[in-house]
Amino acid sequence: MELNVPAACAVVVNPSKVPDLEAFRDTVTRTLDAAGWPAPTWYETTPEDPGRGQATEAMENGAEVVFAAGGDGTVMACVTALAETDVALAILPAGTGNLLAANLGLAADLDTGLRVAIEGGLRRLDVGRTEGSCFAVMAGLGFDAKMLDSTSETTKKRIGWPAYIIGAAKHLRDRPMRVTIRIDDRPPIRRRARTVLIANVGRLQGGVRLLEAADPADGKLDVAVLSPRSLPQWVALGWGIVRRKERVPSLEVFRAATVEIIATHAEPRQLDGDTIDPGTRLHAEILPKALWLCVPEPADHPDLSEDVDAVAERAKRLTSAG
């Protein structure tokens, strides 16, 4: 269903991800004006606040659509602010990761991103919540967070997502961690794992599909336990993922509404591609269909599903507000 013209909108932009901020602002403002949209209110992120406070302020000032312009960290911060509200999120990818946009078949450039918001529709998206923050892609403990921490921002800007391969290579021989994993109300399981991922979607950097069945609108999180213990096992794991084999060596997958990972020692952790403080625990729960997301219309991506009555009610509210 098409999104009607909102009464107010806002852009939360990470200025470090936009080479020419003035030209960026001009393009966004002119495009929205040509479509009959109101001039957006602009909010810039800071190192201290990557977007949550700005998106919250935008909502408090009446924004009905918030554009997140930046990388995965900017998007995650806006998701945290907008989850369980009636304010829609539109994504204008500007970083090197943009995993949510890539997973959902959204825009990879500014013009297309604006067109999706103006001409597209609305869909409900699940989000995960952990330690007061929400994530739309993945949370993780172990190897994946080490990889992210070891990946140079300069290298990412120069070569894009392959920079993560360089970061990963530095930790292939690290010792596995001992973890206890609690899935909903089931008995705990214990593993010697390299990493444990709590996923809302299935694709990693470079378009690699780790979790074939992950669906961001099914009310469940997918938990991936990766346990290779040698370089040959890493190769077998990677080959199985690339070939999309039904059974991938050194990979276990569980599904849950709530999950808790407990490690014997503090381990690096990450949310949607941004590292957070190391810790021995990572607890997450699913918030089913908690986020309104602007998507292409008609929706042709299998990962998205529509709550028709909810979309109709949302469109009605937007129409009356305008």
C-alpha positions, 0 to 999 in steps of 0.5 A: 500500500502506498505511503501518503504524503506525511505532515512532517518528515526528518532526516537523521544523517551521519555527516562522516558518511556523506562526502558532500553534505550540502549537495546531499541536502539539496538533492533530498530537499528538492526531490521531496519538494517536487513530490509535494512533501514538506521540507525535512527537518535535519539532524546530524549524528555525533560520536556521542549519539549516532542517531537515537536521540536525533530520531527521538527528537524528530518524532517529538517534533511531529515527524511521521517519516524519518530518513536514516542516512548513514551506515548500519550504525545510523540505521540501528540507532534510528530503529531503536528510537522508532521501534514500537511507534507509528513513525516510519523509517526510510533508509538512505544508504550512505555507509559501506555496510548497509546490511539491512538495506541489502537484506531487504532489497532496498536502495543502494543509492540516494535517488532510489532510496528517495523514490522508495519512500515517495512512491513505495509502501509500508511494511512491518518488520520485526526487530530484536532488542538487547540491553536497551537497544534494538537491532534489525540485522544481527547481534553477535558474540565472539569472532564476528565482533572481533572481525568488525573491530579489526576492520580498518575504516580507511580500508572499508572506504577504499575497497568496501565490504572486502575489507571485512575479509582482512579483519576476519583473517586476523582471527581465524586461528583464535581459540574457541570460546565456551558458551551456554546458550538458552533458547526460550524455555528449552534446556541450555546447550553448551558449545565450544564456538567461534561465534554465536549470531542472533539474526533477524535477517540472513545475509552477511557482508558481500551478499553471503547468505548465512541463514536461508530461512531467516525472515524479518517478519516471522516473529522469530530470531535465528541463532547461528552457532559457528564452531570450526576448530581449524583452517580446513573446517573454516574452509568447509564452513565457507564453502557450504555457505556459498554452495547453500548446502542443506547441512553446513559443516560446523554450523548449527541453527536454532530459532527462538523468541528469546535467547541468552548467550553466556560465555565463561570469559568476556568476549567482544560483542556487536549489534548490527555491525557496530561493536559494543562493550565486551561482556560475558552475556548477550540476551535478546528478544524479538519484538514482532512487527515493531517497525514500520519500514518504507519498501518498494511497492508492490513488495516483491521481496520474499523476506517481507510480509504485509499486515493489511489491516495495520497498513490500512490503519497507518495510511488512514492516520497519515491521510488524516494528519495531512 
